[in-house]
Amino acid sequence: MRGRVWSGRSALGVGVGITAFLVSIVVATVWLLSLTDGDDGAGIANVLALPLTMLLGLPPLIWGWRARPRADDPLVLAREARRLLDVVATTEARTLATLLGDTGRARPADVGFAQPEAAQVTWRTDGGTVTGSLNTVTDFYDTLELGRLLVLGAAGSGKTVLVLQLLRDLADRARPALESGGRTTVRVPVRLSLPSFIAPTSTVDAGLLRAALDDWMTRQLTVRGTPKAIARALVDNGWVLPILDGLDEMDPDDGDAPRAQQVLAALNDPVGSAPGPVVLTCRAHRYARLARKSGGVLQDATAVTLQPLDAEQVISWLAYRFPDSTQQDGLQKRWRRVATTLRKHPRGRLAACLTTPLRLYLATAVFQSPDTKPARMCEMDADELEKFLFAQLVPALTRHHPRDEHSHYRPDDVGRWLTTLADHLAVMAKRGQSGVDLYPLRLWGTSKSATRTRSHTAVLSGTATFFWVDNSLLDYALTSGLIAIVVGIGVYHGEPWKSAGNIGRVNLRALVVAVLLNVAFVVAYHGLVASYDYFWVLLLWMAVHAFLFFLVTDPQHSIERPSSAIRLPLWTECVSSSFFVFFLYLNSALQSDDGLLWETFSLATLLDAVPLCAIGVVAFLGVDGTAAHFVSALRTKRGDELPRRLGQFLDWAYHAGLLRMSGTATQFRHRELQDHFTTVRTRRTARPRRR
């Protein structure tokens, strides 16, 4: 039986019940205290008030709790699938526009594909026509019996663009079925970055690997805002079509690709009577090596290999990007020599470069300005042209995309900062983590001053813990010191307890409700302690307080710009931890086993709480793992590795087309571009560290 989830009705019922319980016990206790005298007045008042609070609070509380629908209820799944589809469609539309370096109605080139020759296929296929193109990829997918598609191609051939087009078409087709409000299962296409999947290294059983892959997909859906129980039900009940991007990016290029083999074993494990539908991308040579050396193939799947664009397709797309209806081919005059050369030498060095989507993008980005001369490319040999396009990309983008209204980034600075990002990802890949997904708050972990940052963070967190514990919770310096030492050691040697991709946003309405409930509990504390044991009352308050702490943040399924991956976590952690620490201090300062110490309460009490709460927040962030970024960001000597305003630079790089977003992760727009900025000393030539 699946777990249950909160709905609007159930949350309202529980909220009304809790509010009625707390308000009624406060009102009834105060009223009855005014009617009773003597030392036992408080106890008598609370005993008489308890039935009233139960009468008013329990019915809506029980009704709301029992009204929670099951996570696998088809109506619940359909409602969440509609929301997830909207999120995916919007996010991936932005991603496609970024990859194409275009705005408005971005249209990719109609790249073609074909199934490999029968002699090259050593696995069972899933049917399908022999050839197709980007514009007809959805029709091709419909001809597959099981919906298992393998997209192969050379580096920069447009694999991601093809699956994005397939995702958009499938999303458009799924939307009417979901909006009709029916209970029929509708598959929502979701693109997931495979390098972030980390399976247990010792696991070889296909069933266990499949379970690990399903768990990972569930976590990826929760990052996109789906509650965990519903995400699991969506995966298990076939509401998700996984589009797994980057099988070739999971392992070093010269290794045996153990992680890729694990993924293939998991995907080949039957789901019911047959393997489940999936779309998988991989470089052609990498997949051929997997099939040849380890026998790792995707069974019951149809493979298609992307074909280079022909000269007419390139000219047609250039005319779409640089239109001029008065010129031949509807293409701007400055591109005429390029079009002529492509037609005259359809297999020449210029055609060999521009018929791959990545190089075509590089050319359009470098020669975007009307005062540039694309004809220069016709005079270069193949190697010179390749180096020229990659080398001129950053200067061209810095020229066309200003940093602000009055200034531009310097190309040398941008290149150096991008190298830092690429080297960070290379180091993460060697550590067995994703070498594609970038999380800015983790950049300090691979910097030259990582050890110094850990030391400073540990000292800061330990010191803050000592002062806060000693002044607000305990009066014993020795005990506080021991706690501070343990916290400092844990911060130095530990890792953040939250996943890098989990980003939350403060829910202001939930925060206001949580504050009011805490205040009501503090007011009711006097009567509760008079009737019940101090320990149990304090334990109840701590449980309620911790529960409310986790409710004041909402998970973010995706972010619109890279800087949000810095700003949102820091703001959310500061607000939520301030809420937790302040009321924890206020409770300990105003309460005792004799009841509420109203005589100690004054404005000075609140003013005294401010510095102690600030210290407590620092201690909390140290334990949480977020303080390390503060320490790294506030260092006065950062060197030239990264800009001072990292978020602003990442946003600029995203809007300029150098980076793209995948959920809450930032990625280079293409793996070849990432490799271009990676230095030799950090290239992926070693095996990932076993964990």
C-alpha positions in Angstrom: 0.0 0.0 0.0 1.3 3.4 -1.0 1.7 6.2 1.5 -0.7 9.1 1.6 -0.1 12.7 0.6 -1.5 16.0 1.6 -4.3 17.6 -0.3 -5.8 21.1 0.1 -8.7 19.7 2.1 -6.6 17.5 4.4 -4.1 20.3 5.1 -6.9 22.7 5.9 -8.5 20.2 8.3 -5.3 19.5 10.2 -4.5 23.2 10.3 -7.9 24.1 11.6 -7.6 21.3 14.2 -4.2 22.4 15.5 -5.2 26.0 15.6 -8.5 25.3 17.4 -6.6 23.1 19.9 -4.0 25.7 20.7 -6.4 28.7 20.7 -9.0 26.9 22.8 -6.6 25.7 25.4 -5.2 29.2 25.8 -8.6 30.9 26.0 -10.1 28.2 28.2 -7.1 28.1 30.6 -7.1 31.9 31.0 -10.9 32.0 31.5 -10.9 29.2 34.0 -8.0 30.6 35.9 -10.0 33.7 36.5 -12.7 31.6 38.1 -10.4 29.5 40.4 -8.3 30.4 43.3 -5.5 28.7 45.3 -2.4 26.7 44.4 -4.4 24.1 42.5 -6.1 26.7 40.3 -3.9 26.2 37.3 -4.2 22.4 37.5 -8.0 22.5 37.9 -8.2 25.0 35.0 -6.2 22.8 32.7 -8.1 19.7 33.6 -11.4 21.4 32.8 -10.0 23.0 29.7 -8.7 19.7 28.2 -12.2 18.3 27.2 -13.1 21.6 25.5 -9.9 21.6 23.5 -10.4 18.0 22.5 -13.9 18.7 21.5 -13.0 21.6 19.3 -9.6 20.4 17.9 -9.8 16.7 17.5 -12.6 16.3 15.0 -11.1 18.5 12.2 -7.7 17.1 13.0 -8.8 13.5 12.6 -10.9 14.3 9.5 -8.0 16.1 7.8 -5.6 13.3 8.6 -7.9 10.6 7.3 -8.9 12.7 4.2 -5.3 12.5 2.8 -5.5 10.7 -0.6 -3.3 7.8 -1.5 -0.2 8.6 -3.4 -1.1 6.2 -6.2 -4.6 7.4 -6.6 -5.0 8.0 -10.4 -6.5 11.4 -9.8 -3.6 12.4 -7.7 -1.1 11.1 -10.3 -2.9 12.8 -13.2 -2.9 16.2 -11.3 0.8 15.9 -10.5 1.5 14.7 -14.1 -0.1 17.9 -15.5 2.0 20.1 -13.2 5.2 18.1 -14.0 4.4 18.4 -17.8 4.1 22.1 -17.6 7.4 22.4 -15.7 9.3 20.1 -18.1 7.9 21.8 -21.2 8.8 25.3 -20.0 12.3 24.3 -18.8 13.2 22.4 -21.9 12.0 25.1 -24.3 14.5 27.4 -22.6 17.2 24.8 -22.9 16.6 24.3 -26.6 16.7 28.1 -27.3 20.0 28.3 -25.3 21.5 25.4 -27.3 20.5 27.0 -30.6 21.7 30.4 -29.5 18.5 31.9 -30.7 15.5 33.8 -29.3 11.8 33.8 -30.1 10.7 30.8 -32.1 13.9 28.8 -32.0 14.0 26.2 -34.8 16.7 23.6 -35.0 18.1 22.3 -38.3 16.3 19.2 -39.6 19.0 16.7 -38.9 18.4 13.2 -40.3 19.0 9.8 -38.7 19.0 6.2 -39.9 19.2 2.8 -38.3 22.6 1.1 -38.4 23.2 -1.6 -40.9 22.0 -5.1 -39.8 25.6 -6.3 -39.5 26.4 -3.7 -36.9 23.4 -4.5 -34.7 24.1 -7.2 -32.1 21.0 -6.8 -30.1 17.2 -7.2 -30.5 15.6 -4.1 -31.9 12.2 -2.5 -31.3 11.1 -2.1 -34.9 10.7 1.3 -36.5 11.3 2.7 -40.0 14.7 2.8 -41.5 15.2 6.5 -41.6 13.8 9.7 -40.2 14.6 13.3 -39.3 14.2 15.7 -36.5 10.9 17.0 -37.8 9.4 13.5 -38.0 11.1 12.0 -34.9 7.8 11.7 -33.0 6.2 9.7 -35.9 9.2 7.5 -35.9 8.9 6.9 -32.2 5.3 5.9 -32.6 6.3 3.0 -34.8 8.4 1.4 -31.9 6.6 -1.4 -30.2 8.1 -0.9 -26.7 9.1 2.7 -27.0 12.8 2.0 -26.5 15.0 4.3 -28.6 18.8 4.7 -28.6 20.1 7.9 -30.1 23.7 7.6 -31.3 26.0 10.1 -33.0 29.3 11.8 -33.0 30.3 14.5 -30.7 28.3 17.7 -31.6 26.0 15.9 -33.9 22.8 17.1 -32.2 21.7 14.2 -30.0 20.4 16.4 -27.2 18.6 18.7 -29.6 16.9 15.7 -31.2 15.6 14.3 -27.9 14.5 17.8 -26.8 12.4 18.0 -30.0 11.0 14.6 -29.3 10.2 15.7 -25.7 8.4 18.8 -26.9 6.3 16.9 -29.4 5.4 14.2 -26.9 4.6 16.9 -24.3 2.3 18.7 -26.7 0.5 15.4 -27.5 0.2 14.4 -23.8 -1.3 17.8 -22.6 -4.9 17.3 -24.0 -5.1 13.9 -22.5 -4.0 15.2 -19.1 -6.2 18.3 -19.2 -9.3 16.2 -19.9 -9.1 15.0 -16.2 -9.3 11.3 -17.0 -7.7 8.5 -15.0 -5.9 6.9 -18.0 -2.1 6.6 -17.6 -0.3 9.2 -19.7 3.5 9.2 -20.0 5.2 12.5 -19.2 8.6 12.8 -21.0 11.3 13.9 -18.5 14.9 14.4 -19.6 17.5 13.4 -16.9 21.2 13.8 -16.9 22.7 10.4 -16.5 26.1 11.4 -15.0 24.4 12.3 -11.8 23.3 8.7 -11.3 25.6 7.0 -8.7 24.9 3.3 -8.3 26.4 1.1 -5.5 29.8 0.1 -6.9 29.5 -3.5 -5.6 26.1 -4.2 -7.0 25.8 -6.5 -10.1 22.3 -7.8 -9.7 20.1 -6.3 -12.4 17.1 -6.1 -10.1 19.0 -4.2 -7.5 20.4 -1.9 -10.1 16.9 -1.3 -11.5 15.7 -0.4 -8.0 18.6 2.0 -7.6 17.8 3.6 -11.0 14.1 4.0 -10.0 15.2 5.6 -6.7 17.4 8.0 -8.6 14.6 8.9 -11.0 12.3 9.5 -8.0 14.8 11.9 -6.4 15.1 13.7 -9.7 11.4 14.2 -9.8 11.4 15.5 -6.2 13.9 18.1 -7.3 11.4 19.2 -9.9 8.8 19.8 -7.1 7.0 16.4 -7.0 6.4 15.0 -3.5 8.4 11.9 -2.9 5.5 9.5 -2.5 3.8 10.7 -5.6 7.1 10.7 -7.5 7.6 7.1 -6.6 4.1 6.2 -7.7 4.6 8.0 -11.0 7.8 6.0 -11.7 6.3 2.7 -10.6 3.0 3.1 -12.4 4.4 4.1 -15.8 3.6 7.8 -15.8 7.1 8.8 -16.7 9.0 8.3 -20.0 12.7 8.7 -18.9 14.9 10.4 -21.5 18.3 9.6 -20.2 21.0 12.0 -21.7 24.7 11.3 -21.6 25.5 7.6 -21.2 28.9 8.3 -22.6 29.6 10.9 -20.0 29.4 8.7 -17.0 32.9 7.2 -17.1 36.4 8.2 -18.2 37.0 7.7 -21.9 39.8 5.2 -21.6 38.2 2.9 -19.0 35.8 0.0 -19.0 32.7 2.2 -18.3 31.4 0.3 -15.3 28.8 2.9 -14.5 27.4 2.8 -18.0 27.2 -1.0 -17.9 25.2 -0.7 -14.7 22.7 1.6 -16.3 22.3 -0.7 -19.3 21.8 -3.7 -17.0 19.2 -1.8 -15.0 17.3 -0.7 -18.2 17.3 -4.3 -19.5 15.7 -5.6 -16.4 12.0 -6.3 -17.2 9.3 -4.1 -15.7 6.4 -6.5 -15.7 6.4 -8.7 -18.7 8.8 -6.5 -20.8 11.4 -3.8 -20.5 10.0 -0.4 -20.0 10.1 2.5 -22.5 13.2 4.7 -22.5 15.1 7.1 -24.7 18.9 7.0 -24.3 21.7 9.0 -25.9 25.3 8.1 -26.3 28.2 8.8 -28.6 28.3 6.2 -31.4 32.0 5.1 -30.9 31.5 4.8 -27.1 28.5 2.6 -27.5 30.2 0.4 -30.1 33.1 0.0 -27.6 30.7 -1.0 -24.9 29.0 -3.6 -27.1 32.3 -4.9 -28.4 34.3 -5.2 -25.1 31.7 -5.8 -22.4 28.6 -6.9 -24.3 26.8 -4.0 -22.7 23.9 -3.1 -25.0 20.3 -1.9 -24.6 18.2 -4.9 -25.5 14.9 -4.6 -27.4 15.7 -1.1 -28.5 16.0 0.5 -31.9 19.2 2.5 -32.4 19.4 5.5 -34.8 22.6 7.2 -35.8 22.4 10.9 -36.5 23.6 11.9 -40.0 25.6 15.1 -40.9 23.6 17.9 -42.3 23.8 18.4 -46.1 24.8 21.6 -47.7 21.2 22.6 -48.5 20.0 22.0 -44.9 22.9 24.2 -43.6 22.0 27.0 -46.1 18.3 26.8 -45.2 19.0 27.1 -41.5 21.4 30.0 -42.1 18.7 31.7 -44.0 16.3 31.2 -41.1 18.9 32.7 -38.7 20.1 35.5 -40.9 17.2 36.3 -43.3 17.2 38.8 -46.1 14.4 38.4 -48.6 16.1 40.6 -51.2 19.1 38.3 -51.5 19.6 34.9 -53.1 18.3 32.0 -50.9 16.8 34.6 -48.6 20.2 34.8 -46.9 22.2 37.9 -45.9 24.8 38.9 -48.5 27.8 38.4 -46.2 27.0 34.7 -46.0 26.8 34.3 -49.9 30.4 33.0 -50.3 29.8 30.5 -47.5 26.7 29.2 -49.3 28.5 29.1 -52.6 31.4 27.1 -51.2 29.1 24.6 -49.5 27.3 24.0 -52.8 30.5 23.8 -54.8 32.3 21.5 -52.3 29.6 19.6 -50.4 32.3 17.3 -48.9 35.0 19.9 -48.5 36.6 21.1 -45.2 34.0 23.9 -44.7 31.1 21.5 -45.2 32.7 18.9 -42.9 32.7 21.6 -40.2 29.4 23.3 -40.7 27.4 20.1 -41.3 27.7 19.3 -37.6 25.2 21.2 -35.4 27.7 22.2 -32.8 30.1 23.8 -35.3 27.2 25.4 -37.1 26.2 27.0 -33.8 29.8 28.2 -33.2 29.9 29.8 -36.6 26.7 31.6 -36.2 27.7 32.9 -32.7 31.2 34.0 -33.9 29.8 35.8 -37.0 26.5 37.0 -35.5 27.4 40.7 -35.8 26.5 42.3 -39.2 30.0 43.8 -39.4 31.8 40.4 -39.4 32.8 38.5 -42.5 31.9 34.8 -42.5 33.8 34.4 -45.8 37.0 34.1 -43.7 36.0 30.5 -43.0 36.4 29.6 -46.6 40.1 30.4 -46.5 41.0 28.2 -43.5 42.0 24.6 -43.4 40.1 22.1 -41.2 42.3 22.3 -38.1 42.7 26.0 -38.3 38.9 26.5 -38.7 38.2 24.2 -35.7 40.6 26.1 -33.4 39.4 29.5 -34.7 35.7 28.8 -34.0 36.4 27.6 -30.4 38.9 30.4 -29.7 36.6 33.2 -31.0 33.5 32.1 -29.3 34.1 33.8 -26.0 35.4 37.1 -27.6 32.3 37.2 -29.8 29.9 36.5 -26.9 31.5 39.1 -24.6 31.2 41.6 -27.4 27.5 40.9 -28.1 26.4 40.4 -24.5 27.3 43.2 -22.1 27.7 42.5 -18.4 25.6 45.5 -17.6 24.6 48.8 -19.1 28.1 50.2 -19.1 30.6 47.4 -19.3 31.6 44.1 -20.8 33.5 41.2 -19.4 37.1 40.7 -20.7 37.4 37.6 -22.9 40.6 36.5 -21.0 38.8 36.7 -17.6 35.8 34.7 -19.0 38.0 32.0 -20.4 39.9 31.7 -17.1 36.7 31.5 -15.1 35.2 28.9 -17.4 38.4 26.9 -17.1 37.9 26.8 -13.3 34.4 25.5 -13.7 35.5 22.9 -16.2 38.3 21.7 -14.0 35.9 21.5 -11.0 33.7 19.2 -13.0 36.7 17.1 -14.1 37.7 16.6 -10.5 34.2 15.7 -9.5 34.1 13.1 -12.2 37.3 11.6 -10.8 35.7 11.4 -7.4 32.9 9.3 -8.9 30.3 12.1 -9.0 28.6 13.9 -11.9 31.2 15.5 -14.2 28.5 17.4 -16.0 26.1 18.9 -13.4 27.6 22.1 -11.8 26.4 23.3 -8.4 28.0 26.6 -7.5 27.8 26.1 -3.7 30.1 23.1 -4.1 32.9 25.0 -6.1 34.9 25.6 -3.0 35.5 21.9 -2.5 37.9 21.6 -5.4 39.6 25.0 -5.2 43.2 25.5 -4.2 42.1 26.8 -0.8 39.7 24.0 0.0 41.6 22.8 3.1 41.8 26.4 4.4 38.1 26.9 3.8 37.3 23.7 5.7 39.6 24.8 8.6 38.1 28.3 8.8 34.5 27.0 8.6 35.3 24.4 11.3 36.7 27.0 13.7 33.9 29.5 13.0 31.2 26.8 13.5 32.8 25.4 16.6 33.3 28.8 18.2 29.7 29.9 17.4 28.4 26.6 18.8 30.3 27.1 22.1 29.0 30.6 22.7 25.4 29.7 21.7 25.2 26.5 23.7 26.9 28.1 26.7 24.7 31.2 26.8 21.3 29.8 25.8 21.1 26.1 26.6 23.7 25.0 29.1 25.6 26.7 31.9 28.6 24.4 31.9 31.6 25.7 29.9 33.3 22.3 29.8 30.2 20.5 28.3 29.7 23.4 25.8 33.4 23.2 24.8 33.1 19.4 24.2 30.0 19.9 22.0 31.8 22.7 20.1 34.8 20.5 19.4 32.6 17.7 18.1 30.8 20.1 15.8 34.1 21.6 14.5 35.5 18.2 13.8 32.3 17.1 12.1 32.2 20.2 9.9 35.9 19.8 8.9 35.6 16.1 7.9 31.9 15.9 7.0 30.0 16.7 3.9 26.8 18.7 3.5 23.8 16.5 4.6 21.6 17.9 1.8 21.9 16.9 -1.8 23.5 19.6 -3.9 20.4 19.6 -6.2 17.9 20.1 -3.4 17.0 23.8 -3.4 14.2 25.3 -1.4 12.3 28.5 -1.2 10.8 30.1 1.9 7.1 29.7 2.0 6.0 33.0 3.6 2.5 31.8 4.5 3.8 28.7 6.2 6.4 30.8 8.0 3.7 33.2 9.4 1.6 30.2 10.5 4.6 28.6 12.1 5.5 31.7 14.0 1.9 32.1 15.3 1.8 28.5 16.4 5.1 28.9 18.2 3.8 32.0 20.0 0.6 30.2 20.9 2.5 27.3 22.3 4.7 29.6 24.4 1.6 31.3 25.8 0.0 27.9 26.6 3.1 26.6 28.1 2.3 27.8 31.6 -0.9 25.9 31.8 0.5 22.8 30.3 3.5 22.6 32.7 1.1 23.0 35.6 -0.8 19.9 34.6 1.8 17.7 32.9 5.4 16.7 33.4 7.9 19.3 32.3 9.9 16.9 30.2 7.0 15.7 28.1 5.8 19.2 27.5 9.2 20.3 26.4 9.6 17.2 24.2 6.2 17.9 22.6 7.2 21.5 21.9 10.5 20.4 20.3 8.7 17.9 18.1 6.2 20.5 16.9 9.0 23.1 16.4 11.1 20.7 14.3 8.0 19.7 12.3 7.2 23.4 11.5 10.9 24.0 10.6 10.7 21.6 7.7 7.3 23.0 6.6 8.5 26.6 6.1 10.5 25.7 2.9 9.1 24.5 -0.5 11.3 22.5 -2.8 12.2 24.1 -6.1 11.8 21.8 -9.1 13.9 24.0 -11.4 15.5 27.4 -11.5 15.5 30.0 -14.2 19.1 31.2 -13.8 22.3 29.8 -12.3 22.5 32.5 -9.6 19.4 31.2 -8.0 21.4 28.1 -7.1 23.4 30.4 -4.9 20.9 33.0 -3.7 17.9 30.7 -2.9 19.8 28.2 -0.7 21.6 30.9 1.3 18.4 32.9 1.8 16.3 29.9 2.6 18.9 28.4 5.0 19.3 31.8 6.8 15.6 32.4 7.2 14.6 28.8 8.3 17.6 28.5 10.6 16.9 31.9 12.2 13.3 30.8 12.8 14.5 27.6 14.4 17.2 29.1 16.5 15.2 32.2 17.7 12.2 30.2 19.0 14.5 27.6 20.5 16.3 30.4 22.4 13.1 32.2 23.3 11.6 29.0 24.7 14.7 28.2 26.8 14.9 31.8 28.0 11.3 32.2 29.1 10.4 28.7 30.4 11.3 26.6 33.3 9.9 23.6 35.1 7.8 26.0 37.1 6.1 27.4 34.1 6.5 30.5 32.0 8.7 33.2 33.6 6.7 36.2 32.6 8.6 38.4 35.0 11.8 37.9 33.0 10.2 38.9 29.7 10.8 42.3 28.4 12.1 44.1 25.3 15.6 43.5 26.6 15.0 39.8 26.4 14.3 40.1 22.7 17.3 42.4 22.1 19.5 40.0 23.9 18.3 37.2 21.7 19.5 38.9 18.5 23.3 38.4 18.8 22.9 35.0 20.4 20.5 33.9 17.6 23.0 35.2 15.0 25.7 33.1 16.6 23.3 30.1 16.6 22.5 30.6 12.9 26.2 30.4 12.1 26.5 27.2 14.2 23.5 25.8 12.4 24.8 26.6 9.0 28.1 25.0 9.9 26.4 21.7 10.7 24.2 22.0 7.6 27.2 22.4 5.4 26.3 25.8 3.9 28.7 27.9 6.0 31.6 26.8 3.9 30.3 28.7 0.9 30.0 31.9 3.1 33.6 31.5 4.2 34.8 30.9 0.7 32.8 33.8 -0.8 33.8 36.3 1.9 37.5 35.7 1.6 39.3 38.9 0.6 42.0 37.1 -1.4 40.3 34.8 -4.0 42.9 35.0 -6.7 41.9 34.9 -10.3 40.0 31.5 -10.2 36.5 33.0 -10.1 34.9 36.4 -10.2 33.9 38.2 -7.0 30.3 38.2 -8.1 30.0 34.6 -9.2 26.2 34.6 -9.5 26.2 37.6 -11.9 28.9 35.9 -14.1 27.0 32.6 -14.2 23.8 34.4 -15.3 25.7 36.2 -18.0 27.3 33.0 -19.3 23.8 31.3 -19.3 22.2 34.2 -21.2 25.1 34.3 -23.6 24.7 30.6 -24.4 27.8 29.2 -22.8 25.9 27.4 -20.0 22.5 25.7 -19.8 20.1 24.7 -17.0 19.1 21.1 -16.2 16.6 21.2 -13.3 18.6 22.9 -10.5 22.0 22.1 -12.1 24.1 24.2 -14.4 25.9 22.6 -17.3 28.1 23.6 -20.1 26.1 23.9 -23.3 28.0 21.0 -24.8 30.5 18.4 -23.6 33.0 19.4 -26.3 32.9 23.0 -25.1 33.5 21.8 -21.5 36.5 19.7 -22.7 37.8 22.8 -24.6 38.1 24.7 -21.3 39.4 21.7 -19.2 43.1 21.8 -18.6 45.2 18.8 -19.3 46.0 18.1 -15.6 42.3 17.5 -14.8 41.1 15.7 -17.9 39.1 12.6 -17.4 41.8 9.9 -17.8 41.6 8.2 -14.4 39.0 5.9 -13.0 36.5 7.4 -10.6 37.3 6.9 -6.9 35.4 3.9 -5.5 33.0 4.9 -2.8 
